[in-house]
Amino acid sequence: MGFDIHVSVTADDGRDEFDRSIVECAFKSLAVDQSGDSWNLPAPDGKLYYGAVFVDDQPRITNFMVSRPPVVPEVWNAMFEVLRRQDGGDGLNCSVVMRSSQTHGRDTS
């Protein structure tokens, strides 16, 4: 089973924006490559790519997502760092979306 964490910022009148650099700084020591809109995160053993950060390739963004986060404290520290540094704090909306990453032989049709 895997899950995704989607973080977005909202204001009273709809979506708000924040600096992409906040996400870049928080995930700098984790992301294998921060170019483009998808950054690979290594598995806990450091060898295989396991999860990814998806973020718009723009200076100001409205949201980002961490897909299949590796089970290491650094990922959670990075997430909390983004939440702490986010300048639209009142309207911050964070949700966790559960999605199975394995079917374990079950018929999912």
C-alpha positions, 0 to 999 in steps of 0.5 A: 500500500502506498499513499500520496500527500497533497499540500495546497494553499487556499485563501478566502477567495480561492487558491493562493500561491507561495514560493516554489523555493520553499519546497526546493529548500526543504527537499534539497538534501533528499531529492535526487534532481530538482529540475523540472516538475518531478523529483525522485526520492531515494528508497531508505537504502539509498539505491532505488528510487521509491517516491517522488515530489511533484511540483509545478515548474514555476516560481510561484505555486499553489500546491505540490505532492509527495507520492509514495514517500520513503519511510525516513524522518527526513521526508517528514521533516521536509514536509513540516519545514514547508508548512512552517515556512508557508506564508499563507498559513491561515488557509493552508489545506493539507490532505493525505490521499490513500492509494494502493500501490500494490494489488496483491493479486486481487482482481481490481477490475 
